[in-house]
Amino acid sequence: MSDVIDTHTHVISPDPARYPVAPLGGKQSDWSRARPTTADMLLTAMDEAGIAKSAVVQASTAYGFDNSYLAASVAAHPDRFTGVFSIDMFGADAPMQFKRWTEAGLTGMRLFTTGSTSPGQADWLADERTFPIWELAEAANLPICLQMQPEGVPDLLRLLVRFKRVPIVLDHMARPRLSDGPPYSGAQWLFDLATFPNVFLKLTSRTVEQAAEGESTPENFFPKLVAAFGADRIIWGSNFPAHAGPMSRLLEEARHALSCLGKAERDSIFSKTARRLYPALAR
């Protein structure tokens, strides 16, 4: 098995009585209904693809803020998984929930401000009422993934000015538009974020596809991205099973797209950076 780490997968329980569906926004995502993937199924897909470990991300469009199945999956396979949980940042019990899920062994948090069932960009990302949880994450050196769109960048900048030590990971690289091709003027806002050392990019299957759209090519985009951020701030995630597999194909497509980079850079993107962000995956 290779040393590849997938930093963006999801799991769905086969037992809705024990783990009831309660999606954010009230609408379950099509993928979680059509391609429910248990922890054991994910492990099988990882083994077939040659993927060593995974950071499993809470399936917000299936379970909302109930991370129970995610935590159970991590507890059952701590040698292969760590977990990225979600909480209601405005809940009166938010600090207690943060403690609950970190004590359950989950080592990252995700804020869901947009998605397949929540179009548009939520306006609460930099709300001061969420700052106590950001402070807890900062004290714990816990990475926070942001599921966001480019429209949320002004709020992101406010967070970056205030929380300089929280590793902030942009899921799907915050969905930049790449189809205009070099010099990627439509994604200049993304390259501008490279000046903030605590910004990390999650390069997913979505990114791989976007890098080949319109006037863009992987050979033009990915070297420019690495030159700006460094490979030590970029991680790969398949987005399986939200992104239809097989997982082996998603990995192969990513490897092909990144073949324009040097081996050391690919090693960082496919494993080393992930182990640094999520030390549980390095054990």
N, C-alpha and C positions, 0 to 999 in steps of 0.2 A: 504494500500500500504506500502511496506517495505521502508527502507531508502537507498536502493541500488542506486548507481550512476554508470552509464555506461560512461566511458570516451573515447569511440572510436566508434562512429556511423557516418553514412553519409546520406545525403539527396540529391535527384535528383528531379528537377522540372518537372511537366508534360507539361510545356509550353516552347518548344525549341525556339520559336520566341523571347520570352522575355528573356530567359536564354539560349543562344546558347552554344552548346557543343564546347569546345576548349581545348582538353586534352593536358597535357604536353607530349611531344614526338610525338604528332600528331596522336596517336592511342587511341581510346576510350577503356576503360577496358570492358571486357566481362560482369562483374557483373553489371556495371552501365547501360548497355544496356538490360541485361536479367532480372534484378531485380530492376528497378527504384523505389525508395521509397520516397514519398513526406514527408514533415514535418508532415502532419496529419497522414499518414500511420505509420510513426515512432512512433508518440504518441500512436497510437492504439496498436502497437506491445509492447511498453513499458508498457502500462496499462495491457495488457494481461499477461506480464511477471512479473508484480509487481515491475517495476523499476521506481524510483521517478523522476530522472533527468538525463540529459545527456550532455556531452561535445561533440558537433557535429563537426567533423573534415572535413575540406574542401576536396571535392572529386576531387583531383588533376587530376585523369585520366578521368575526365569528363569535368571539368570547368577550369583546369589550375589555373591561378592566379586571375580569376574573382570570387570573393567571394560573389557576389550579392545575390544569392539564399540562401546561408548560412546565411548572415546577415539578410535577410528578414525573414527567419525561426526563428531566435533568437529574432528578434524584435516582431514577432507575438506571441511568447511563452516564454517571459523572465522568467516566473516562472518555466519553465521546462528545458530550454536549455541555454547553453552558447556556444560560437563558437571558433574554432581554425582555423585561416586563414593562407593563404600562399601568399607570394609575390615573385616577381623576385628580388632576392638579388643583382643582378647586374644592375638592371634598374636605369636609371638616376633619376627616380621619386620614388625610393624605400623608402626614408624617408617620402615622402608625402603619399605613399600608407600605410605605417605602421600607420601613424596618421589617415588616412581615416578609416581604419578598426577597430582600437582600439576605435575611437570616435563613430563608429557604434555599439559599445557594445561587440565586440569580445575580448576575454580575454586570448587567447593563440595563438601561432604561430607555424607553422609546416614547416620544411624543408624537401622536398621530393628528396632524393638522390638515391632512388632505388624503384622498385615496379613492379607490374605485367606487365606493359607496358614499363618499363625502367630497363631491367636486368643489373646486374653489379652494381658497386659502383661508383658514380660520384666522380670526383677528386677535386671538388671546395669547399668542406665542410669547410675547414679552410683557404680559400683564404682571404687574408687581406682586399680585397675590400668589403667583407661582414661585416667587423668589426663595421662600424658605426651603422648598424642595431642591431647587438649584444649589442652595447652600449645603444641604445634606449631601448631594452628589459631589460637590466640590471637596468636602471634607473626606469623603470616601474614595476620591479619585475614580468615581464611577462614570464611565462613558455614557453620554446621552445621544441617542440617535434621533434625528429629526426627519419625520416624513413630511416634507414641505414642498412648496412650489417657489419659483423665483419671486413671486409677489410677496413672499414672506421675508425676503432679504433685509429690508429695513428693520424689522423686528429682530432678526438674527444679529444684525450689527449692534443693536442695543444690548443684546445678551453677551456678545463677545467683548464689549467694552467693560461690562460689569463682572463677568465670570471668566477670568483669564486662564484659570487652571482646570476648568472642566473640559475633558476631551469631548468635542462635539462632532458627531459623525453624520454626514448628510446622506440619508438614504437615497439611492438612485442619483446621487450627486445633485439633489434638489431639482432634477428634471431640466437640465439646460437644453436650449434649442441649438442643434449642431448642424442642421441641414444647409446653412449658408456656407459652410466650409471655411477654409483658411481666409482671413486670420481669426475666424470665429468671433466676429464682433457681437453676435447675438448672445454669446456666452461670456462676454468680458466681465460681467458681474461675478461670475464664478472664479475666473483667474484673479480678480481683485482680492478674493478672500484668502489667497495664499499668504498674504502678509500676516495673517493671524495664525500663530503656531499651533493653536489647539483645535484648528479645523482639520478634520479628516474626511476623506471622500469614500463612500461605498460605491464601488464600480460594479454594477449588477448586469444581468442579462439584458435589461432594458437599455443600459448604457452601450453595451456591445452592439445592439441593433441600431441605436441612434447614431453611433459613430460611422455607420455605413449608409446613412440616408442622405439624399440630395447630393450636394457638392462635397460632403464630408467623406473621408476615408479613415480607417483605423490608423493607417501609416502616418497620416497628417495629425490626427487628433491626439492620440495617446502619448507620443513623444513630447508634444507641447504641454500636455497635462502634467507629465512627470517632471518636465523641466521647471514648471511653476511650483508644484507642491512637493516634489520628491516622492519616490516610491514608498518611503517610510511613513507616508501619511495617506496611503491608498490601500484599501482592502477590497477583496472580491467577495461577491455574494450571488448565488444563483437565482434567488427569489423562488425557489422550488417549494411547494408545487403551485404557488400562485402563477408562476411562469411555467407553462406546461413542459414536461420533460420529454424524454428521459433526462435525468440529471447528468448522465454521462455526455449527452449531446450539448447541454448547456456549458459544461466545463470545457469540452473540446472547442466550442465556438469562442469561448473566452480566451483559451490558449492560442487559438489561431489569430484572433484579433490583436493579442498582445505579443505576438511573435516578432514584431518590429522593435521590441525593447530588448535590452540586455538581460542575461540570465539573472544577475544580482537583482535587477529591478523586478523581474517576474517573481523571483523568490520572495521578495518583500510583499508584493501585492497578493500573492497566493498563500502566504503563510506567516512570514516574520512579523509584519505589522499587526496582524490579528492576534498573535501571541502576546505582543506588547500591550495592546489595548485590553485584551481579555486574558490575564495571567492564568486563569483556570484552564485555558486551552493549552498552556505550555507545560502543564504538569503531566 
